[in-house]
Amino acid sequence: MDMQPDFILLAFTLILALVQILWAGQARTAELGPKWNAGPRDGETPPPGVLAGRLRRAQDNLFETLPLFAAAVLLAAAADKSGPLTYWGAHLYFFGRVIYLPLYAMGVPYLRSVAWLASAAGLVMVIAALFV
């Protein structure tokens, strides 16, 4: 049985989430060293540097919408509402998130917001499919 395109994009979004966790963690370890990473991290930790901070904020941003996206894709499939809206919405969401990450990491304004808006529009499309 082949997976629906919406599920494939959800799976790739989960991989993207793992990449973001690892990339943000690697950037923080590069700042504070492997001893910090392996330690209990008790006490005050200095604020993150520019790259580590951006990667962490991008990760947090993804985690704000990922549960909504996952729930919408799963509900659409369960309600037999998958179709063009979920197909294109899932694509917009995923590729918007993929483009958003390096733009945020590099500190690119405006285009980053456009990528975020594209992903948000994709999320809205998947949710809208539940009601049509």
C-alpha positions in Angstrom: 0.0 0.0 0.0 1.4 3.3 -1.0 1.4 6.3 1.4 -0.7 9.3 0.5 1.4 12.3 -0.5 0.1 14.2 2.6 1.5 11.4 4.8 4.8 11.5 2.9 5.1 15.2 3.5 4.2 14.8 7.2 7.0 12.2 7.4 9.5 14.5 5.8 8.4 17.3 8.1 9.2 15.0 11.1 12.7 14.4 9.5 13.0 18.2 9.2 12.1 18.6 12.9 14.9 16.1 13.8 17.4 18.0 11.6 16.4 21.2 13.3 16.9 19.6 16.8 20.3 18.3 15.8 21.5 21.5 14.0 20.5 23.7 16.9 22.1 21.4 19.4 25.3 21.2 17.4 25.5 25.0 17.2 25.0 25.3 20.9 27.7 22.6 21.6 30.1 24.4 19.3 29.6 27.5 21.5 29.9 25.8 24.9 31.9 22.6 24.1 31.4 18.9 24.4 31.9 18.9 28.2 28.8 21.1 28.5 26.9 18.9 26.2 27.8 15.8 28.1 27.3 17.4 31.5 24.2 17.8 33.6 23.8 21.5 32.5 23.3 22.7 36.1 23.5 26.3 36.9 23.4 29.4 34.7 24.0 28.9 31.0 25.1 31.8 28.9 22.7 33.0 26.4 23.1 31.5 22.9 25.1 33.1 20.3 23.7 34.4 17.1 23.5 31.2 15.0 22.5 28.9 17.9 19.8 31.4 18.9 18.4 31.7 15.4 18.4 27.9 15.0 16.7 27.4 18.3 14.0 30.1 17.5 13.5 28.5 14.1 13.0 25.1 15.8 10.6 26.6 18.3 8.7 28.2 15.4 8.3 24.8 13.7 7.2 23.2 16.9 4.4 25.8 17.2 2.7 24.6 14.0 3.9 21.0 13.6 1.2 19.5 15.9 -1.5 21.5 14.0 -0.1 20.2 10.7 0.1 16.6 11.9 -3.4 16.7 13.3 -4.9 18.3 10.2 -3.2 15.7 7.9 -4.4 12.8 10.1 -7.9 14.2 10.4 -8.2 14.8 6.7 -7.2 11.2 6.0 -9.5 9.8 8.7 -12.4 11.9 7.4 -11.6 10.9 3.8 -11.1 14.6 3.0 -7.7 14.2 1.4 -7.5 15.8 -2.0 -6.1 18.8 -3.9 -6.4 21.1 -0.9 -4.5 18.8 1.4 -2.0 17.8 -1.4 -1.0 21.4 -2.2 -1.4 22.6 1.4 1.0 19.9 2.6 3.5 20.8 -0.1 3.3 24.5 0.8 3.7 23.8 4.4 6.7 21.5 4.0 8.6 23.5 1.4 7.8 26.7 3.2 9.4 25.3 6.4 12.4 23.9 4.5 13.1 27.3 2.9 12.4 29.2 6.2 15.1 27.4 8.1 18.2 28.5 6.2 16.8 32.0 5.7 16.3 32.3 9.4 19.8 30.9 10.1 21.3 33.4 7.8 19.3 36.3 9.2 17.5 37.1 6.0 14.5 39.4 6.7 11.3 39.6 4.6 12.0 36.5 2.5 12.0 34.5 5.7 8.5 36.0 6.4 7.3 35.1 2.9 8.5 31.5 3.5 6.7 31.4 6.8 3.5 32.8 5.2 3.6 30.1 2.6 3.9 27.4 5.2 1.0 29.1 7.2 -1.1 29.2 4.0 -0.4 25.5 3.4 -1.5 24.7 7.0 -4.7 26.7 6.5 -5.4 24.8 3.2 -5.1 21.4 5.0 -7.4 22.6 7.8 -9.8 24.1 5.3 -10.1 20.7 3.5 -11.7 19.3 6.6 -14.7 21.6 6.0 -15.3 21.3 2.3 
